[in-house]
């Protein structure tokens, strides 16, 4: 069972009040800069019918001015927003996934919610000659761990892209990603893993340097 919008709002308020996951004030002169180039951002917008994008969350391994690296920080920042774009940077590779739904927490904070969503994967750099949008047949399954889910539970999974490995205590930079080669467009130049899979992060399990979550502006 999924948490209601009201429950999610209550959970987010609790997280914002909880020590260790509070948003730290950032001086205006030290505003956090996205790792996405203008061209990459425009490419994402072109795939979303030209809609504007707003950044909700960012974590970086080399910039302390970001929103915090724990799964709870991501939940706090994203809230009940829909139309989410998860963008990951690993080395020279930039890639991620879009989901039309938001993050729907389970009613049981120790459990996992699972639901279907429209969406796709993408590569912006490091895998093809040009940016590539990849829609996998059969739809998109989203899995969301509760904020008290045990270690060993993927925190947020969109099809074959996962952020975090330890449930509610996950660091979102610890990722897993793979796509069956039969779904990958021609011209792929990136790394390959076992069982004929493309691994956009260089390996199936990898540590990202940066993670951003954007939302599509104006969705109902």
N, C-alpha and C positions, 0 to 999 in steps of 0.2 A: 504494500500500500504506500502511496506517495503522500508526502506532506502537503498540506494545503498552502495557498499563498499566504494566508494569515500566519500559519505556523512557521513558514520560512522566514517571514518578516520578524517574528519573535526570536527565532534562532539567530538571525543576523544581528538583532539588537543585543542579544546575550553575548555574541562574539565580540561586538564592538566595545562592550563593557568589560570584557574579560582581560585580565592582565596577560601580556605577551602577544596579543593579537590586535592591539590598538593601533590605529593609523598614526604614524608619527608626522608631526607637522614638518613640511618642507618649505624652506624660505622661497619666496617668489623668484629670486635671482637664481636659485638652484633647481629650477623646474626640471623634472625628469624628461629626457628626450627618448623618443621611440627608436628602436634599432631598425625599424622599417624605413626604407627610402621612400621618397615621394612617388617614384615610379611603381614600387611594390604596392604601396597603398592604393594607387590608382588602379592597378591590376585587380586587386581585391574588389574595389568598388565596381569595376566593369563586370565582374562575375555576379554582382548583386544588384544588377539593373541600375547602376549609378547612384545608389543610396549612400548617404554619408555614414562614416564609421566613427564611433566614440570609444576611446580606450577606457576600460574599467579597471584593469589590473595589469601590473608589470612586476616581474622579479628578474633580477640579474645577478650573476655570480660575481660581478666586478663593480657594481654600483650600489652603494649602501642607501641611496635615496629612494629606493623602490618600496613596494607595498608589503614586503615580507614573503618568505619562501614557503610557508606552511600551507597545507590544504585549507586550514581554517581561515587563513588570510584571504585566499582566493574566494572562498564562500562569502566572507564578509564584504568583499569589494564588489562581487558580481551580483549578489542578492538574487532577485527574481527576474532579472533581465532575460529577454529572449533574443533569438537571432545572434548567436554567439560565434565569433571567429577566434579559434585558438591558434596562436602563431608561436612557433618554436624556432630557436636558432641554435645550431650545433656546428661549430667550426664555420665553414663557409656555406653551410646549408641552411636555408630558411623554408619552412614548410608548416603544415598544420591541417586543420579540419574546420568545416563550418557545420553547425547544427541549427536548425530552425527553432528548436526548443531551447528552454533554459536549463538550469541545474535544478532538478527536482529531487530534493532530499527524501529519503524514506521516513515513514512515520516512526519506525524503530531506529533510534540513533546508532544501534550496533549492527544494523542490517545494511542491505544494498537494494536500491531501487533500479528497475530496468524498464525501459520504454522505447518505443520506436519514434524516429524523427526523420525529417527530410534533411539531406545534407550531402557533403562531398569532402574529399581530401584535396590537397593542392600542394604544389611545389612552386616556390617563388625564386629559388636559386639553388644551384648545386647538383641538379639531377638531370636536367634537360637543357637543350640549347635556349629555350625560352620558358617562361612561366607556364605551368600546366595545371589544369583542373581535372580531377579524376573522380568520376562517379562510379561507385561500386554497385553492381547489380544486387537486387534483393533488399534494398533499403538499408537503413542505418539504425543500429541498436546503441543506445546510450545506457551506461551503467554508472550509478552515483553511490558512493559509500556514505553511510551516516557518519556524523562527526565523532562518534565513539566506536567506529568499526575497528576490528582487531588488526594487528600487524599481518602482512601478507595479503591484504585486500587492496586491489587497485582502487585508488581514490576516485578518479574520473576517467571513464573510458568512452571514447566515441569510435565505434567500429573497432579498428585495429590500432588506434592511438590511445595510449594510457598515460596519464600524469599521476605520479605518486605510486608507491608500492605498499604502503603501510597504513592503509585506512585513514582514520582521522588524524593520525600523527605524521602523515606523509609530507615529504618535501617534494614540491611539484616539479623540480628540475630533474628528478629521477624518472625517466620516461621509458616507454616501450612502444615500438612502432614497426609494423611490417605490413606489406601488401602482396598478395599473390601475384606473381609475374603475369598471369593470364589477364589480370585487370589493369596492368600498367601499360600506358601508351608506348608506341614505338619510339625509339630514340633515347631510351633510358641510359644514363651514363653513371649513375650512382652505385653505391655499394649493394651487394647481394648477400643475403643470409642463407641459412640452410633451408631445405625444402622449397627451393625455387621462389624465394620471396625477395622483394625489394625492401631494403632497410634504409629509410631516408636519414636516420641519425648516424649512419655508419655501422651500427650494430643493432641487433634487435633491442637490447637493453643499453641505454646510454644516459649520460648526464648532459642536459642542455645548459648552455651558457645563459640563455634568456628565454623567458616565457611571457607572452602577452595575451590578454583576453580583450577582444573588442566586441562591441554590440552594434547591430545595424539600427540606425536612428529611424524612428518613425513607424516601427512595427507595432501593430495592435497587440 
